[in-house]
């Protein structure tokens, strides 16, 4: 059985969270991967694991908790994710419009990053746990934009992870 939460529309992207039970799969059609808020460009595995297949059934890669994938190469193509023996809980970033791609960097626990707003898009998304940006707390599945001319000191403590999205 597959359970998905509703998509949350944000400025410039949508967040999709969901869970799949062991051995379940989800297929994205060619049409899904070109529709706004449907194309999951950034895929972060919160818990569990699984295997990603391209549209003709070739294995693309295996994923475990805390892995992040950039699926931009699958824009306009079909693909499928098969949950592993412990299922899979994920967080996806779906760009709006669907052909607006983000660069993504995973900031792992016990790391800091300084980001300076330069007029381009810079977003910190708390993927797991809690983090601080300039001494302000950000909880799981929440995000913050780094505005032009502002500096963000991002602290990712033990047990937490963040996605840094930029364009």
Secondary structure in CASP SS format (residue, H / E / C, confidence):
PFRMAT SS
TARGET T0000
AUTHOR 0000-0000-0000
METHOD secondary structure of the structure
MODEL  1
X C 1.00
X E 1.00
X E 1.00
X E 1.00
X C 1.00
X C 1.00
X C 1.00
X E 1.00
X E 1.00
X E 1.00
X C 1.00
X C 1.00
X E 1.00
X E 1.00
X E 1.00
X E 1.00
X E 1.00
X E 1.00
X E 1.00
X E 1.00
X C 1.00
X C 1.00
X C 1.00
X C 1.00
X E 1.00
X E 1.00
X E 1.00
X E 1.00
X C 1.00
X C 1.00
X C 1.00
X H 1.00
X H 1.00
X H 1.00
X C 1.00
X C 1.00
X C 1.00
X C 1.00
X C 1.00
X C 1.00
X C 1.00
X E 1.00
X E 1.00
X E 1.00
X E 1.00
X E 1.00
X E 1.00
X E 1.00
X E 1.00
X E 1.00
X E 1.00
X E 1.00
X E 1.00
X E 1.00
X C 1.00
X C 1.00
X C 1.00
X C 1.00
X E 1.00
X E 1.00
X E 1.00
X E 1.00
X E 1.00
X E 1.00
X C 1.00
X C 1.00
X C 1.00
X E 1.00
X E 1.00
X E 1.00
X C 1.00
X H 1.00
X H 1.00
X H 1.00
X C 1.00
X C 1.00
X C 1.00
X C 1.00
X E 1.00
X E 1.00
X E 1.00
X E 1.00
X E 1.00
X E 1.00
X E 1.00
X E 1.00
X E 1.00
X E 1.00
X E 1.00
X E 1.00
X E 1.00
X E 1.00
X E 1.00
X E 1.00
X E 1.00
X C 1.00
X C 1.00
X C 1.00
X C 1.00
X C 1.00
X C 1.00
X C 1.00
X E 1.00
X E 1.00
X E 1.00
X E 1.00
X E 1.00
X C 1.00
X C 1.00
X C 1.00
X E 1.00
X E 1.00
X E 1.00
X E 1.00
X E 1.00
X E 1.00
X C 1.00
X C 1.00
X C 1.00
X C 1.00
X C 1.00
X E 1.00
X E 1.00
X E 1.00
X E 1.00
X E 1.00
X E 1.00
X E 1.00
X C 1.00
X E 1.00
X E 1.00
X E 1.00
X E 1.00
X C 1.00
X C 1.00
X E 1.00
X E 1.00
X E 1.00
X E 1.00
X C 1.00
X C 1.00
X C 1.00
X E 1.00
X E 1.00
X E 1.00
X C 1.00
X C 1.00
X C 1.00
X C 1.00
X C 1.00
X E 1.00
X E 1.00
X E 1.00
X E 1.00
X E 1.00
X E 1.00
X C 1.00
X C 1.00
X C 1.00
X C 1.00
X E 1.00
X E 1.00
X E 1.00
X E 1.00
X E 1.00
X E 1.00
X C 1.00
END
